[in-house]
């Protein structure tokens, strides 16, 4: 009886088993967050985006969000450079500005990360679940799409490391 009840459960009109398959091992974390989101609680804190920022968004396949974060970081870096030039370069001031920026950036992304990820996940899951494909194929697609993207994260990390290594004066 319990198994049948679970198959009839839905989140936003989509069977919960689709979400479980998509979130995989992290379903115990993300499904309650998704239910809270459906009930109007938009923001919850996630330590992953707080500490790993753009790497977390790349891993979670939030490519548009990653691009926006990258642009924000580039703009912030230009503003920081101009402020340091204006006030006179001071190593302590530079470190202070970076720490403050990292804290603000981490806190904002820590609170918005789940929201962005869950909204994106709902769209992807709804699209796959409404397709006319065989159920087993849908489940395989959801599992693959829900798994993280380590290749892109590692590629981006290598680019960052190389740009820092070769960008030194």
ZAMARNU-158623 format. One line per 4 residues: their letters; for each residue x, y, z of N, C-alpha, C, O, CB. Coordinates in steps of 0.02 Angstrom, whole numbers. Glycine has a CB too. Example, Ala and Ser with C-alpha at 12.3 -4.5 7.8 and 13.67 -1.06 7.14 Angstrom:
as	660,-284,390,615,-225,390,660,-165,390,712,-166,423,565,-224,452 ~ 642,-112,354,684,-53,357,645,2,394,670,57,402,704,-30,286
***
This chain:
xxxx	41,-60,0,0,0,0,43,63,0,28,111,-35,-47,0,61 ~ 97,63,40,140,121,44,171,139,-23,175,197,-41,195,109,96 ~ 193,87,-60,225,98,-124,176,129,-174,194,174,-211,254,33,-152 ~ 114,105,-175,64,133,-219,49,206,-202,42,247,-247,0,92,-216
xxxx	45,221,-137,32,290,-116,88,336,-141,74,391,-164,26,295,-40 ~ 150,313,-137,206,354,-157,205,366,-233,223,421,-255,272,320,-137 ~ 183,317,-272,180,326,-344,127,377,-364,132,409,-416,165,259,-378 ~ 76,386,-322,24,434,-336,41,504,-313,8,552,-333,-40,412,-303
xxxx	94,511,-272,114,578,-248,142,619,-305,176,593,-349,165,571,-191 ~ 128,684,-302,154,729,-353,181,792,-320,163,810,-264,100,747,-405 ~ 225,825,-356,249,891,-337,238,935,-398,268,925,-450,325,891,-314 ~ 195,984,-391,180,1027,-447,149,990,-506,159,1009,-564,242,1063,-470
xxxx	113,936,-492,80,898,-544,125,846,-578,104,812,-625,54,944,-595 ~ 186,838,-553,233,789,-582,246,735,-529,255,751,-470,301,824,-603 ~ 246,672,-551,256,617,-504,321,625,-465,373,641,-494,255,550,-542 ~ 317,612,-401,375,620,-357,432,573,-377,490,589,-365,355,608,-285
xxxx	416,516,-406,469,469,-425,514,499,-479,573,480,-483,438,403,-450 ~ 490,545,-520,532,579,-569,584,622,-533,643,623,-551,490,622,-617 ~ 561,658,-482,607,700,-443,658,657,-406,717,673,-403,568,743,-393 ~ 635,602,-379,681,557,-343,735,530,-389,793,526,-370,642,499,-311
xxxx	716,513,-449,764,487,-497,812,542,-519,872,530,-527,728,457,-558 ~ 787,602,-529,828,658,-550,879,677,-496,938,686,-511,783,719,-567 ~ 856,683,-434,901,704,-379,946,648,-355,997,661,-323,860,731,-322 ~ 928,586,-369,970,529,-351,986,526,-277,941,529,-236,1034,531,-391
xxxx	1050,521,-261,1072,515,-191,1054,576,-149,1049,571,-88,1147,503,-189 ~ 1045,633,-181,1030,695,-145,955,708,-138,934,763,-118,1062,754,-180 ~ 913,658,-155,840,667,-151,817,683,-81,769,721,-72,804,605,-177 ~ 850,656,-30,831,669,39,841,742,59,809,767,105,870,625,85
xxxx	886,776,23,898,847,36,853,890,-7,820,936,18,973,864,23 ~ 851,876,-73,817,921,-119,741,914,-121,707,964,-132,844,910,-187 ~ 713,856,-110,640,849,-114,605,889,-58,556,924,-73,620,775,-108 ~ 628,887,5,597,931,55,605,1005,38,560,1045,52,627,917,123
xxxx	662,1024,8,672,1094,-13,623,1112,-69,596,1167,-71,745,1106,-36 ~ 612,1065,-115,566,1076,-170,494,1082,-144,457,1125,-167,571,1018,-220 ~ 475,1040,-96,408,1044,-67,400,1111,-31,347,1143,-36,396,985,-17 ~ 451,1133,4,449,1199,38,442,1254,-14,405,1302,-3,512,1210,81
xxxx	477,1248,-70,472,1298,-124,401,1299,-152,373,1353,-164,523,1282,-180 ~ 372,1241,-162,303,1237,-187,254,1268,-138,201,1292,-158,284,1164,-200 ~ 271,1267,-73,228,1296,-22,245,1369,-7,221,1397,42,233,1256,42 ~ 286,1400,-49,299,1471,-43,364,1491,-9,379,1550,-6,244,1502,-7
xxxx	402,1444,16,466,1460,48,520,1459,-6,548,1406,-21,483,1410,107 ~ 534,1517,-34,579,1521,-91,652,1509,-74,688,1477,-113,573,1588,-123 ~ 674,1533,-17,746,1533,-4,764,1488,54,733,1488,107,769,1604,10 ~ 815,1449,42,845,1408,94,920,1410,83,943,1418,27,817,1333,93
xxxx	957,1402,136,1030,1408,130,1061,1341,112,1044,1289,140,1060,1434,196 ~ 1108,1343,64,1144,1284,43,1219,1300,48,1243,1348,18,1125,1263,-31 ~ 1254,1261,86,1325,1272,99,1368,1263,36,1421,1292,30,1349,1226,154 ~ 1344,1221,-11,1381,1208,-73,1395,1271,-113,1453,1286,-127,1344,1159,-116
xxxx	1343,1308,-133,1356,1370,-170,1391,1423,-128,1426,1466,-156,1291,1397,-198 ~ 1382,1422,-62,1417,1470,-20,1492,1461,-27,1528,1510,-36,1395,1461,54 ~ 1516,1400,-23,1588,1388,-26,1615,1381,-97,1671,1401,-111,1604,1326,12 ~ 1575,1353,-143,1602,1336,-209,1576,1380,-266,1601,1375,-322,1588,1266,-225
xxxx	1527,1422,-253,1504,1472,-301,1492,1447,-371,1452,1402,-382,1552,1527,-304 ~ 1528,1476,-418,1518,1461,-489,1532,1387,-504,1503,1359,-550,1563,1505,-532 ~ 1577,1357,-467,1592,1286,-477,1530,1243,-460,1516,1193,-494,1653,1263,-434 ~ 1493,1263,-409,1432,1228,-391,1379,1236,-446,1346,1188,-464,1404,1254,-323
xxxx	1373,1297,-472,1323,1308,-525,1341,1270,-588,1296,1244,-622,1317,1383,-541 ~ 1404,1265,-604,1425,1225,-662,1410,1151,-650,1386,1116,-694,1500,1236,-677 ~ 1426,1128,-590,1413,1058,-573,1339,1041,-579,1320,987,-603,1438,1042,-503 ~ 1297,1087,-557,1224,1077,-558,1193,1094,-625,1131,1096,-631,1192,1118,-503
xxxx	1234,1107,-675,1212,1122,-744,1168,1184,-748,1120,1187,-787,1174,1062,-771 ~ 1185,1234,-709,1151,1299,-711,1194,1346,-753,1224,1393,-727,1140,1328,-638 ~ 1197,1333,-818,1244,1367,-862,1230,1441,-869,1277,1482,-867,1243,1335,-930 ~ 1168,1461,-876,1151,1532,-881,1171,1568,-816,1199,1623,-819,1075,1541,-895
xxxx	1157,1537,-760,1174,1567,-695,1250,1573,-688,1275,1621,-660,1144,1526,-638 ~ 1285,1522,-712,1359,1524,-710,1386,1582,-751,1432,1617,-730,1388,1457,-736 ~ 1356,1593,-809,1377,1649,-852,1364,1715,-816,1407,1760,-817,1340,1647,-920 ~ 1307,1723,-786,1290,1784,-750,1340,1795,-692,1364,1851,-682,1217,1782,-722
xxxx	1354,1742,-655,1401,1747,-599,1470,1768,-626,1503,1810,-597,1406,1680,-561 ~ 1491,1737,-680,1556,1753,-710,1558,1827,-729,1608,1861,-715,1569,1709,-772 ~ 1505,1852,-761,1503,1923,-780,1504,1969,-719,1537,2020,-719,1440,1937,-822 ~ 1467,1950,-667,1467,1990,-606,1537,1992,-575,1559,2045,-553,1417,1961,-555
xxxx	1571,1935,-574,1639,1933,-546,1686,1976,-588,1729,2011,-560,1665,1860,-544 ~ 1679,1975,-654,1722,2016,-697,1709,2090,-685,1756,2130,-679,1710,1998,-772 ~ 1646,2109,-681,1628,2179,-669,1653,2201,-600,1681,2255,-592,1551,2190,-675 ~ 1642,2158,-550,1666,2174,-482,1741,2182,-481,1767,2226,-447,1645,2119,-433
xxxx	1776,2142,-518,1849,2145,-521,1872,2211,-552,1920,2242,-529,1877,2086,-561 ~ 1837,2233,-605,1854,2298,-636,1841,2355,-588,1881,2402,-582,1815,2308,-701 ~ 1785,2352,-553,1768,2405,-505,1819,2406,-448,1842,2459,-427,1697,2395,-476 ~ 1837,2347,-424,1886,2342,-371,1953,2372,-393,1985,2408,-354,1896,2268,-350
xxxx	1975,2358,-454,2038,2385,-479,2035,2461,-482,2083,2495,-463,2054,2356,-549 ~ 1980,2488,-507,1973,2561,-510,1973,2593,-441,2004,2645,-431,1908,2581,-547 ~ 1939,2561,-394,1939,2588,-326,2009,2586,-295,2029,2633,-262,1890,2549,-282 ~ 2044,2532,-307,2112,2527,-281,2158,2579,-314,2201,2608,-280,2140,2457,-292
xxxx	2150,2591,-378,2189,2643,-412,2171,2712,-386,2215,2754,-377,2177,2640,-489 ~ 2107,2723,-373,2084,2788,-349,2109,2803,-278,2134,2857,-265,2007,2791,-351 ~ 2102,2754,-234,2121,2764,-164,2195,2750,-152,2220,2760,-96,2080,2720,-120 ~ 2230,2728,-201,2300,2709,-193,2303,2637,-172,2273,2615,-123,2334,2755,-140
xxxx	2342,2600,-210,2346,2528,-197,2374,2515,-128,2425,2542,-109,2389,2493,-250 ~ 2339,2474,-92,2361,2452,-25,2343,2379,-19,2285,2360,-28,2327,2496,33 ~ 2392,2338,-4,2381,2265,0,2326,2248,51,2284,2205,38,2446,2229,18 ~ 2325,2282,107,2274,2270,158,2204,2287,133,2156,2251,145,2289,2309,222
xxxx	2200,2344,97,2135,2364,69,2112,2313,17,2053,2296,14,2140,2435,37 ~ 2157,2290,-24,2140,2240,-75,2114,2176,-43,2063,2149,-64,2201,2224,-120 ~ 2148,2152,7,2127,2091,42,2060,2102,76,2016,2058,73,2181,2069,94 ~ 2050,2159,108,1987,2173,140,1929,2174,91,1876,2147,104,1991,2240,177
xxxx	1941,2207,33,1888,2210,-18,1871,2140,-44,1813,2125,-55,1910,2255,-76 ~ 1921,2099,-53,1908,2031,-79,1870,1989,-27,1825,1951,-45,1975,1996,-97 ~ 1889,1995,36,1855,1956,88,1782,1978,93,1737,1936,98,1890,1965,156 ~ 1771,2043,93,1702,2069,97,1662,2045,36,1605,2021,44,1701,2146,100
xxxx	1691,2050,-23,1657,2028,-84,1641,1953,-80,1585,1933,-97,1700,2043,-146 ~ 1689,1913,-60,1679,1841,-56,1623,1823,-7,1584,1777,-19,1743,1806,-37 ~ 1621,1858,49,1568,1845,98,1499,1863,71,1451,1825,77,1581,1884,163 ~ 1494,1922,40,1430,1943,11,1409,1895,-44,1352,1871,-45,1435,2016,-17
xxxx	1455,1881,-88,1442,1836,-144,1422,1767,-118,1373,1738,-143,1505,1830,-189 ~ 1457,1741,-69,1442,1675,-41,1374,1673,-7,1336,1625,-17,1495,1655,9 ~ 1358,1723,31,1293,1725,66,1236,1730,16,1186,1693,22,1291,1785,115 ~ 1242,1775,-32,1189,1783,-82,1179,1718,-121,1123,1695,-129,1205,1840,-131
xxxx	1234,1689,-146,1227,1627,-185,1206,1569,-140,1171,1524,-163,1294,1611,-220 ~ 1227,1569,-78,1206,1517,-31,1131,1515,-22,1101,1462,-15,1239,1526,36 ~ 1100,1575,-22,1027,1578,-14,990,1571,-80,933,1548,-81,1009,1644,18 ~ 1021,1590,-136,986,1585,-200,1000,1519,-237,962,1501,-282,1007,1642,-244
xxxx	1052,1483,-218,1073,1422,-253,1017,1371,-259,1002,1347,-314,1131,1392,-219 ~ 987,1353,-203,933,1303,-205,874,1327,-248,845,1289,-286,908,1287,-134 ~ 858,1391,-241,802,1418,-280,815,1411,-355,773,1385,-391,792,1493,-261 ~ 874,1433,-377,891,1427,-448,892,1354,-471,865,1338,-524,960,1460,-461
xxxx	922,1312,-431,929,1241,-450,860,1207,-452,846,1169,-499,975,1205,-400 ~ 819,1219,-403,754,1186,-400,708,1211,-456,671,1171,-485,721,1197,-333 ~ 710,1275,-471,669,1302,-525,691,1271,-592,649,1250,-632,673,1379,-528 ~ 755,1268,-603,782,1238,-663,765,1163,-667,746,1138,-720,858,1248,-666
xxxx	772,1128,-611,757,1057,-608,684,1043,-624,668,997,-661,775,1029,-539 ~ 639,1084,-597,568,1075,-609,552,1080,-684,513,1040,-710,527,1127,-570 ~ 583,1128,-718,572,1136,-789,596,1075,-828,560,1049,-871,607,1200,-815 ~ 657,1054,-813,686,997,-848,645,933,-836,632,895,-882,759,986,-827
xxxx	626,922,-774,588,862,-756,519,864,-789,496,813,-815,581,856,-680 ~ 486,921,-788,420,927,-819,424,914,-894,381,881,-923,390,998,-806 ~ 476,938,-925,485,928,-997,494,854,-1013,462,828,-1058,545,969,-1023 ~ 538,821,-975,550,750,-988,489,708,-970,471,662,-1007,611,726,-949
xxxx	457,723,-914,399,683,-892,340,689,-939,300,643,-944,379,703,-822 ~ 334,745,-974,277,754,-1019,291,726,-1089,246,727,-1132,260,828,-1024 ~ 351,702,-1101,367,674,-1167,330,608,-1176,305,577,-1129,443,664,-1175 ~ 326,586,-1237,291,525,-1255,336,463,-1253,317,410,-1278,260,532,-1324
xxxx	395,471,-1225,443,416,-1223,422,363,-1173,380,373,-1130,512,443,-1206 ~ 454,306,-1181,443,250,-1135,467,271,-1065,515,309,-1058,481,187,-1160 ~ 433,244,-1015,447,263,-945,520,249,-925,551,291,-892,400,223,-898 ~ 547,193,-945,616,176,-927,665,224,-959,716,241,-928,633,104,-947
xxxx	651,247,-1019,694,296,-1053,691,364,-1018,742,398,-1010,673,303,-1128 ~ 631,383,-997,623,445,-958,666,443,-895,701,490,-878,549,457,-940 ~ 661,386,-860,698,379,-797,774,383,-808,810,413,-769,680,313,-762 ~ 798,352,-862,870,355,-878,891,426,-894,944,449,-872,887,308,-937
xxxx	849,462,-932,864,532,-949,867,575,-886,911,616,-878,812,560,-999 ~ 818,565,-842,816,603,-780,878,590,-737,907,637,-710,753,587,-740 ~ 897,527,-732,956,509,-693,1019,542,-721,1060,568,-684,964,433,-690 ~ 1026,539,-787,1085,568,-820,1085,644,-813,1136,674,-797,1088,548,-894
xxxx	1028,674,-825,1023,747,-822,1032,773,-751,1059,827,-740,956,770,-850 ~ 1010,734,-702,1014,755,-632,1083,745,-602,1099,774,-550,965,718,-592 ~ 1124,704,-634,1192,695,-607,1234,756,-621,1220,793,-669,1225,631,-638 ~ 1283,768,-580,1325,827,-587,1370,823,-647,1380,770,-677,1367,836,-525
xxxx	1398,881,-665,1441,886,-723,1513,902,-701,1533,960,-700,1415,941,-772 ~ 1550,851,-684,1618,861,-659,1666,884,-715,1713,920,-701,1644,796,-629 ~ 1655,863,-776,1700,881,-831,1703,956,-840,1757,985,-847,1678,847,-896 ~ 1646,989,-840,1644,1061,-849,1675,1097,-788,1710,1147,-796,1572,1085,-859
xxxx	1662,1072,-729,1692,1101,-668,1768,1097,-672,1802,1147,-660,1665,1065,-605 ~ 1794,1038,-687,1867,1029,-691,1897,1071,-747,1952,1099,-739,1884,956,-702 ~ 1863,1076,-804,1887,1117,-859,1891,1190,-839,1941,1224,-852,1841,1109,-921 ~ 1839,1214,-807,1838,1284,-784,1893,1296,-732,1926,1348,-733,1769,1302,-756
xxxx	1902,1249,-687,1954,1255,-636,2023,1258,-668,2065,1298,-647,1950,1195,-587 ~ 2036,1218,-718,2100,1219,-753,2110,1286,-787,2165,1314,-784,2104,1162,-805 ~ 2058,1313,-818,2063,1378,-850,2079,1432,-799,2121,1476,-812,1997,1395,-887 ~ 2045,1430,-742,2058,1479,-688,2130,1474,-664,2164,1525,-657,2009,1469,-629
xxxx	2153,1414,-651,2222,1404,-627,2272,1429,-678,2320,1463,-660,2234,1329,-612 ~ 2262,1412,-742,2309,1434,-794,2307,1510,-803,2360,1541,-813,2292,1401,-861 ~ 2248,1540,-799,2244,1613,-806,2278,1648,-747,2308,1701,-756,2171,1635,-812 ~ 2272,1620,-688,2307,1649,-629,2382,1639,-635,2421,1686,-622,2281,1617,-564
xxxx	2403,1579,-655,2474,1564,-661,2509,1606,-714,2564,1631,-703,2485,1490,-676 ~ 2477,1615,-771,2507,1652,-825,2489,1726,-826,2516,1765,-865,2489,1622,-890 ~ 2443,1745,-783,2422,1815,-779,2461,1856,-728,2450,1916,-722,2350,1818,-762 ~ 2506,1823,-691,2546,1858,-640,2595,1906,-674,2622,1891,-727,2585,1807,-594
x	2607,1963,-642,2653,2014,-669,2724,1996,-650,2770,2033,-668,2636,2084,-643
***
